[in-house]
């Protein structure tokens, strides 16, 4: 599923998604395909953010693109 589809299904919410496919642009990982797992209530976001498994991310659907800034 494209990030734009997730944004339409879950407007203005935090969601836990699995990143299925991505591409790199410099120091950014940009998700091309994701699989939504569930929405995250706002009061649980911090806890879930630090508990997330590799390959998954908590992100807010108000963002136009799902972009992860990489540290090198």
N, C-alpha and C positions, 0 to 999 in steps of 0.2 A: 504494500500500500504506500502511496506517496504521502509525504508530510502534509501536503495541502488537503488531502482527503481526511487525515486525522484531525486537522484544524476544523474542518467542516463538521465532523461527527462530534467533536468535543470542544466547542468554542469556549474560550476564556477559562481553561482548566489546566491543571497540571496532569500530565499523563506519564505513565511508565511505559516505555517502548523498547523493543528489541531492534537493534540496527541490523538489517539484513544485508544491505549493500550501501557502499559509500564511495566517494572519490576524494582525493586530496587536492587542495589548492594552496600551495605554500605551506603555511603553518596551521591550516584549517582542514578539518575532516567534515565533509558535507554529506549528510545522509540522503541517499537516493530512494531507498526502500526501507520501510519500517513495519513492524508488526505491533500494534497497540496491545498492551497486556491488561492495563486497568487505569482508571483515573485515581488520582491521589488527592485526598482532602487537604486543604491548605494547611491545617494544623499538623499534618503528618509529613509534610514535604521535607523538612530538614532531616528527620529520622530516616526517611526512605532514601534520600539523596546519598547518605553515607552507608546505606545497607545494600545498595544496588550491585548486582552481579556484573561481571565483565560482559561487554556486548550490549548492555542495557543502559538506559539513561532516563532520568526524570527531566521533563522539559515542559515549558508552558506553551500552549497553543497560540498565544498572542504573537509569538515570533514567526516571521514570514518563512524562515528557513531553519532547519535543524543543523546548527553549526557548532562544532566542538573545536575550541582553540587548543592546539597542541603545544606543550612545552618541550623544548629540546635542550 
